């Protein structure tokens, strides 16, 4: 009971904060980095969007990055588009290092 009350109090505190002040939680930026690094390394491979529709990996990568930019522009407070774009930048840096043979 006390844990539930504490969690509810923290939730109310986050709800009063401005979206830019809410801390980012989760590993979605890291997962985004791994997915995009795979796409950067193998852009012509076929991936299945929603496990059904075959698309070239590069199109899926463009869609993922575009969706994250749209999240930032719309001010989405539920999913951190900036954390996802941070993962994309990390993937781009790793890709550049792999191509130069320094990774």
C-alpha positions as a printed NumPy array, in Angstrom:
array([[  0.   ,   0.   ,   0.   ],
       [  2.803,   2.433,   0.888],
       [  4.641,   1.631,  -2.357],
       [  1.511,   2.362,  -4.39 ],
       [  1.037,   5.681,  -2.612],
       [  4.682,   6.629,  -3.211],
       [  4.405,   5.747,  -6.893],
       [  1.239,   7.826,  -7.262],
       [  2.917,  10.804,  -5.567],
       [  5.867,  10.586,  -7.969],
       [  3.512,  10.309, -10.929],
       [  1.661,  13.444,  -9.86 ],
       [  4.981,  15.265,  -9.524],
       [  5.973,  14.283, -13.091],
       [  2.574,  15.34 , -14.432],
       [  3.141,  18.888, -13.106],
       [  6.593,  19.169, -14.692],
       [  7.263,  20.694, -18.078],
       [  7.985,  17.95 , -20.652],
       [ 11.584,  19.119, -21.07 ],
       [ 12.21 ,  18.509, -17.358],
       [ 10.936,  14.921, -17.221],
       [ 13.849,  12.487, -17.105],
       [ 14.14 ,   9.977, -19.927],
       [ 13.795,   6.369, -18.867],
       [ 14.278,   3.172, -20.786],
       [ 16.589,   1.765, -23.379],
       [ 14.786,   2.776, -26.553],
       [ 17.621,   5.059, -27.684],
       [ 20.095,   2.172, -27.451],
       [ 17.717,  -0.173, -29.269],
       [ 17.277,   2.483, -31.959],
       [ 21.077,   2.737, -32.287],
       [ 21.438,  -1.019, -32.805],
       [ 18.625,  -1.147, -35.369],
       [ 19.929,   1.834, -37.317],
       [ 23.526,   0.582, -37.279],
       [ 22.306,  -2.643, -38.861],
       [ 20.388,  -0.611, -41.441],
       [ 23.423,   1.618, -42.143],
       [ 25.675,  -1.412, -42.597],
       [ 23.243,  -3.342, -44.821],
       [ 20.978,  -0.743, -46.53 ],
       [ 19.929,  -3.006, -49.422],
       [ 18.758,  -5.914, -47.29 ],
       [ 15.053,  -6.673, -47.223],
       [ 13.307,  -6.126, -43.896],
       [  9.694,  -6.89 , -43.131],
       [  7.659,  -3.961, -41.866],
       [  5.083,  -5.285, -39.377],
       [  6.413,  -8.787, -40.22 ],
       [  4.461,  -8.726, -43.496],
       [  5.489,  -5.973, -45.918],
       [  8.974,  -6.414, -47.454],
       [ 10.864,  -3.114, -47.792],
       [ 14.505,  -2.17 , -48.363],
       [ 16.255,  -1.472, -45.067],
       [ 17.164,   2.081, -46.078],
       [ 13.467,   3.01 , -46.432],
       [ 12.73 ,   1.654, -42.979],
       [ 15.677,   3.658, -41.614],
       [ 14.359,   6.852, -43.207],
       [ 10.926,   6.118, -41.73 ],
       [ 12.365,   5.541, -38.228],
       [ 14.42 ,   8.742, -38.244],
       [ 11.555,  10.747, -39.761],
       [  9.149,   9.493, -37.119],
       [ 11.535,  10.576, -34.352],
       [ 11.969,  14.042, -35.871],
       [  8.175,  14.321, -36.08 ],
       [  7.894,  13.366, -32.397],
       [ 10.194,  16.236, -31.48 ],
       [  8.371,  18.731, -33.687],
       [  4.979,  17.704, -32.304],
       [  6.215,  17.842, -28.702],
       [  5.386,  14.216, -27.897],
       [  5.764,  13.826, -24.123],
       [  5.311,  10.036, -24.051],
       [  8.276,   8.989, -26.208],
       [ 11.597,  10.822, -26.294],
       [ 12.353,  11.534, -29.928],
       [ 15.6  ,  13.223, -28.923],
       [ 16.816,  10.042, -27.186],
       [ 16.017,   8.08 , -30.328],
       [ 17.863,  10.604, -32.49 ],
       [ 20.783,  10.346, -30.075],
       [ 20.799,   6.633, -30.831],
       [ 20.731,   7.434, -34.552],
       [ 23.732,   9.739, -34.188],
       [ 25.581,   7.056, -32.233],
       [ 24.823,   4.539, -34.978],
       [ 26.056,   6.985, -37.641],
       [ 29.326,   7.533, -35.763],
       [ 29.836,   3.782, -35.304],
       [ 29.04 ,   3.213, -39.   ],
       [ 31.616,   5.838, -40.036],
       [ 34.237,   4.208, -37.808],
       [ 33.474,   0.742, -39.198],
       [ 33.844,   2.048, -42.759],
       [ 37.225,   3.589, -41.93 ],
       [ 38.384,   0.389, -40.222],
       [ 38.805,   2.044, -36.816],
       [ 36.167,   0.119, -34.941]])
